[in-house]
Amino acid sequence: MSDEPDGSTEGDGSDVVLAIYTHPDDCEISSGATLAKWASEGKRIVVAVVTDGRRGSQNPDEDVDELVRIRREETRAGAKVMGASDVRFLDYRDGELENTYEVRADIARLIREVRPRVLMTADPSIWFFSDPNDPTQGAYFNHRDHRMTGEAVLDAAAPGAGNPHFFPEQLAGGLEPWDVPEAWLAPTTEPNHTEDVSGFVQTKIAALREHKSQLTDEQLRMFEEWIPSWATLQGEQIGVEAGEGFRVLRLG
């Protein structure tokens, strides 16, 4: 894991959020408005990216090492817009992620260092997304790396990071177990909570704009139209201007 501090921990987790997503732009798309809102309230936001993003290009002649570097810069820029105070990179190869002991150990180490109250990640149960305007029509097949990330994060958290018999070598290095109280999963097709993000949708879009290597003008226009529209639809469910939906799990 790169950008890694020493083995010290970072507090009691009461106002700490750890968002662990697969690719450099997934965090913004999935939960960017909620993270921006929480950062504005003084919560400490830590963003972690599991893969190196080297396959985020359709150009067969792409210099993938340079692309990895660019996507790191874009991740830091997007995180700054959302108000995150720290960004971590686990650097697993994009497109080849597996829910292995090594991956779970790296995630558990991160959880034990950051000690979050809320852990955000992808919903691993989602294989297919439907068109929200026509649920009978399939719209998107969920990337395998997204599913693997959600699995690995949840497995690393519970049981895992909170149990001293999981990854005991980390305890020898000075890290203590940490029980994560809540996991917030997005995107999801089965939300049980909608967060009021009124006033933060444009911040989400601004953060996403920082991922310039991934967005053509046409794709950016699509997101600039779709994100506010979808936030409005979700907000209507709880009677507010804009919302983001999550499957919230109580872990401890």
C-alpha positions in Angstrom: 0.0 0.0 0.0 1.5 3.3 -1.0 1.2 6.7 0.7 1.2 4.8 3.9 1.9 6.5 7.3 3.6 4.8 10.2 1.7 2.3 12.4 0.1 4.9 14.6 -3.7 5.2 14.7 -5.7 8.4 14.1 -8.3 8.8 16.9 -11.6 7.3 18.2 -13.4 7.4 14.8 -16.3 9.5 16.0 -16.0 11.9 13.1 -14.0 9.8 10.7 -15.2 8.5 7.3 -13.2 6.1 5.2 -14.4 5.7 1.6 -12.8 2.8 -0.2 -13.6 2.5 -3.9 -12.2 0.7 -6.9 -11.1 3.2 -9.5 -10.0 6.8 -9.2 -13.4 8.3 -10.2 -15.7 5.9 -8.4 -15.9 7.8 -5.1 -17.1 11.0 -6.7 -19.8 9.2 -8.8 -21.0 6.9 -5.9 -21.0 9.2 -2.9 -19.3 12.5 -3.7 -22.1 14.8 -2.5 -22.4 13.0 0.8 -18.7 13.2 1.4 -18.6 16.9 0.5 -21.5 17.5 2.9 -19.8 15.6 5.8 -16.5 17.4 5.1 -18.3 20.7 5.4 -19.6 19.6 8.8 -16.1 19.0 10.0 -15.8 15.2 9.6 -12.4 13.8 8.6 -12.7 12.2 5.1 -10.2 9.7 3.9 -10.5 8.4 0.4 -8.8 5.1 -0.7 -8.5 3.7 -4.2 -7.9 0.0 -4.5 -6.7 -0.3 -8.1 -4.2 1.7 -10.1 -6.6 2.7 -12.9 -4.2 1.6 -15.6 -7.0 0.3 -17.8 -8.9 3.5 -17.9 -8.2 4.1 -21.6 -9.4 2.8 -25.0 -6.1 3.8 -26.7 -4.0 0.7 -27.4 -0.9 2.9 -27.5 -1.5 4.5 -24.1 1.5 4.8 -21.8 -0.2 3.1 -18.9 2.5 4.1 -16.3 1.9 7.7 -17.2 -1.9 7.1 -17.0 -1.5 5.7 -13.5 0.4 8.9 -12.5 -2.2 11.2 -14.1 -5.0 9.4 -12.4 -3.4 9.7 -9.0 -3.1 13.4 -9.5 -6.8 13.5 -10.6 -7.8 11.5 -7.5 -6.0 13.9 -5.2 -7.6 16.9 -7.0 -11.1 15.4 -6.8 -10.7 14.5 -3.2 -9.6 18.1 -2.4 -12.8 19.4 -4.0 -14.9 17.1 -1.9 -13.0 18.2 1.2 -11.1 15.0 1.9 -8.0 15.4 4.1 -6.2 12.3 3.0 -5.9 10.0 0.0 -4.5 6.4 0.0 -3.6 4.1 -2.9 -3.5 0.3 -2.6 -2.2 -0.1 -6.2 -3.7 -3.4 -7.2 -3.7 -3.9 -10.9 -6.8 -2.6 -12.6 -9.0 -5.3 -14.0 -7.4 -8.1 -12.1 -8.7 -7.6 -8.5 -9.5 -10.6 -6.4 -10.8 -10.9 -2.9 -7.6 -12.4 -1.5 -6.0 -12.5 1.9 -3.5 -9.9 0.8 -6.2 -7.5 -0.3 -8.2 -8.0 2.8 -5.1 -7.5 5.0 -4.3 -4.2 3.3 -7.8 -3.0 3.8 -7.9 -4.1 7.4 -4.6 -2.3 8.0 -6.1 0.8 6.6 -9.2 0.5 8.7 -7.1 0.0 11.8 -5.0 3.0 11.0 -7.9 5.4 10.1 -10.4 4.0 12.7 -13.6 5.2 10.9 -17.1 5.4 12.3 -18.4 5.1 8.7 -16.9 2.9 6.0 -18.1 3.5 2.4 -17.6 1.1 -0.4 -19.4 -0.5 -3.4 -22.3 -2.8 -3.0 -20.9 -6.2 -3.9 -24.3 -7.8 -4.6 -24.9 -5.7 -7.6 -24.4 -7.3 -11.0 -26.8 -5.3 -13.2 -28.2 -1.8 -13.1 -31.5 -0.8 -14.8 -32.3 2.4 -16.6 -34.0 4.5 -13.8 -36.4 5.9 -16.4 -37.4 2.4 -17.6 -36.6 -0.4 -15.1 -37.5 -3.0 -17.7 -34.4 -2.1 -19.7 -30.9 -3.0 -18.6 -28.5 -0.1 -18.5 -25.2 -1.2 -17.1 -23.3 -4.4 -16.2 -21.3 -3.8 -13.0 -17.5 -4.0 -13.4 -16.1 -7.1 -11.7 -13.5 -5.1 -9.8 -16.4 -3.1 -8.2 -17.9 -6.3 -6.9 -14.6 -7.6 -5.7 -13.8 -4.4 -3.9 -17.2 -4.5 -2.0 -16.6 -8.1 -1.0 -13.0 -7.5 0.2 -13.9 -4.3 2.1 -16.8 -6.0 4.0 -14.8 -9.1 4.6 -11.9 -7.1 5.9 -14.1 -5.1 8.2 -16.4 -7.8 9.7 -15.1 -10.1 10.8 -11.6 -8.9 10.3 -10.3 -5.5 11.4 -12.1 -5.7 14.7 -10.9 -9.2 15.7 -7.4 -9.6 17.0 -7.2 -13.1 15.6 -7.5 -11.7 12.0 -4.3 -10.3 10.6 -2.4 -10.7 14.0 0.9 -9.6 12.4 -0.5 -6.1 12.3 -1.1 -6.0 16.0 2.6 -6.9 16.5 3.4 -3.8 14.5 1.4 -1.6 16.9 -2.1 -1.5 15.3 -5.1 -2.3 17.5 -8.3 -3.9 16.3 -11.1 -1.6 15.2 -14.8 -2.4 14.9 -16.4 -0.3 12.2 -19.9 0.6 13.4 -21.5 1.2 9.9 -20.9 0.4 6.3 -22.6 2.6 3.6 -22.8 0.9 0.2 -23.2 2.8 -3.1 -24.1 2.5 -5.8 -26.8 0.1 -4.8 -30.2 -1.0 -6.2 -31.6 -1.6 -2.7 -31.0 1.6 -0.7 -32.4 1.7 2.8 -31.2 5.3 3.5 -31.2 8.5 1.5 -28.9 11.2 2.6 -30.0 14.8 2.2 -27.3 16.3 0.0 -29.1 19.5 -1.0 -26.6 22.1 -1.9 -23.7 19.7 -2.6 -24.6 18.2 -6.0 -22.6 20.8 -7.8 -19.6 20.0 -5.6 -19.9 16.4 -6.6 -19.9 17.4 -10.2 -16.9 19.7 -9.7 -15.0 16.9 -8.1 -15.8 14.5 -11.0 -14.6 17.1 -13.5 -11.1 16.7 -12.1 -10.9 13.3 -13.7 -10.1 14.8 -17.1 -8.4 11.7 -18.5 -11.6 9.8 -18.2 -14.2 12.3 -19.5 -14.8 13.3 -23.0 -16.9 16.5 -23.5 -19.9 14.3 -24.3 -19.4 12.1 -21.2 -19.1 15.2 -19.0 -22.3 16.7 -20.4 -24.0 13.4 -19.7 -22.9 13.4 -16.1 -23.8 17.1 -15.7 -27.3 16.2 -16.8 -27.7 12.8 -15.1 -26.2 13.5 -11.7 -28.6 16.4 -10.8 -31.6 14.6 -12.2 -30.9 11.4 -10.3 -30.2 13.4 -7.1 -33.6 15.1 -7.5 -35.4 11.8 -7.9 -33.7 10.4 -4.8 -34.4 13.6 -2.9 -38.1 13.4 -3.7 -38.2 10.1 -1.7 -37.5 12.0 1.5 -38.9 15.4 0.6 -35.7 17.3 0.0 -34.0 19.0 -3.0 -31.4 16.3 -3.6 -30.4 13.0 -2.2 -27.9 10.1 -2.4 -29.1 6.6 -1.7 -27.1 4.0 0.3 -27.5 0.5 1.6 -26.5 1.1 5.3 -25.3 -1.9 7.3 -24.9 -1.8 11.1 -21.7 -3.8 11.7 -21.1 -3.3 15.4 
